Amino acid sequence: CAPRQTCRNHLVSQTCRREQTCFHGCNVFQMIEKQGNLCRIDGDILIDNVAALMSEMRTLIRSGSHTLDCTGIRNVDSSALAFLLACKREAKQNNQTLSISGLPGSLLGLASLYGIIGQLAA
């Protein structure tokens, strides 16, 4: 698939992936790839797409995903921190643990600012 603009809030440049609908009502490509118990995020985590990402992650965590690889994350805002903490909570509610790896510097900086680095690593 060629990169395409789906709405003013999303510029999609990932390779072919299943489409889903964001809360703006536009179609966006799925940014979470599952390989066994590993989920890999590729793209931005911003307020505009975090609800759709969380919906997808809930399903993946419930299906047994135990590791979240964040090396493909590019741009973030504070909603990315809320997303990661919600993923950890979802895993805990399902009697699972979720390891988060590959946090980009921008996300580590926000986590440090908010004093929650330990919660992401736990």
C-alpha positions in Angstrom: 0.0 0.0 0.0 1.2 3.5 -0.7 1.2 6.1 2.0 -2.1 7.9 2.1 -3.9 10.6 4.0 -6.9 9.2 5.8 -8.0 12.4 7.6 -6.4 15.5 8.7 -5.3 13.7 11.9 -3.7 10.7 10.4 -0.9 10.3 7.9 -0.5 6.6 7.4 2.9 5.4 6.0 3.0 1.8 7.3 3.0 -1.2 4.9 -0.2 -3.0 4.3 -2.1 -3.7 7.5 -5.7 -4.3 8.4 -7.7 -1.2 8.5 -9.8 0.0 11.5 -11.9 3.1 12.3 -10.7 5.8 14.7 -13.0 7.9 16.7 -12.9 10.6 14.0 -14.7 8.0 11.8 -11.8 7.6 9.4 -10.1 4.4 8.5 -6.5 4.0 9.8 -4.1 1.2 9.4 -3.6 -1.1 12.3 -0.3 -0.1 14.0 0.1 -3.1 16.2 1.6 -6.3 14.9 1.4 -9.5 16.9 4.0 -12.2 16.7 3.4 -15.0 19.2 3.3 -13.3 22.7 5.0 -10.2 21.3 3.1 -7.1 20.2 5.1 -4.5 18.2 3.8 -0.9 17.8 4.8 1.0 14.7 3.8 4.7 14.4 2.7 7.6 16.5 0.7 7.4 19.8 -1.2 10.6 20.0 -4.5 11.7 21.5 -6.1 11.3 18.0 -5.4 7.5 17.7 -4.9 6.3 21.3 -8.5 5.1 21.7 -8.3 2.8 18.6 -4.9 1.5 19.7 -6.2 0.7 23.2 -9.1 -1.1 21.8 -6.8 -3.3 19.7 -4.4 -3.8 22.7 -7.1 -5.0 25.0 -8.0 -7.8 22.6 -4.3 -8.7 22.1 -3.6 -8.7 25.9 -6.6 -10.9 26.5 -5.4 -13.3 23.9 -2.1 -13.8 25.8 0.3 -11.1 24.6 3.0 -10.6 27.3 5.5 -8.2 25.7 5.0 -4.8 24.1 7.9 -3.7 21.8 7.9 0.1 21.5 10.9 0.5 19.2 8.7 1.5 16.3 7.0 4.4 18.1 7.8 7.7 16.5 5.8 10.7 17.9 4.1 10.7 21.2 2.1 13.0 23.5 1.1 12.4 27.1 -1.7 10.1 25.9 1.0 7.6 25.1 1.8 7.3 28.8 -1.9 6.8 29.6 -2.0 4.1 26.9 1.0 2.2 28.3 -0.3 2.4 31.9 -3.8 1.2 30.7 -2.1 -1.7 28.9 -0.3 -2.7 32.2 -3.6 -2.4 34.1 -5.4 -4.5 31.5 -2.8 -7.3 31.8 -3.0 -7.2 35.6 -6.8 -7.4 35.5 -6.4 -10.6 33.3 -3.9 -12.1 35.8 -1.0 -11.5 33.4 2.1 -9.4 33.3 3.1 -7.2 30.4 6.7 -6.3 29.8 7.3 -3.1 27.9 10.6 -2.7 25.9 12.2 -0.3 23.5 10.7 2.9 24.8 11.9 5.9 22.7 13.7 8.8 24.4 10.7 11.1 23.9 8.5 8.8 25.9 11.1 8.2 28.6 11.4 11.9 28.9 7.7 12.3 29.5 7.6 9.4 31.9 10.5 11.0 33.9 8.7 14.3 33.9 5.5 12.7 35.3 7.5 10.5 37.7 6.2 7.2 36.4 9.2 5.4 34.8 9.0 2.8 37.6 5.4 2.0 36.7 6.3 1.3 33.1 9.2 -0.9 34.0 7.4 -2.9 36.7 
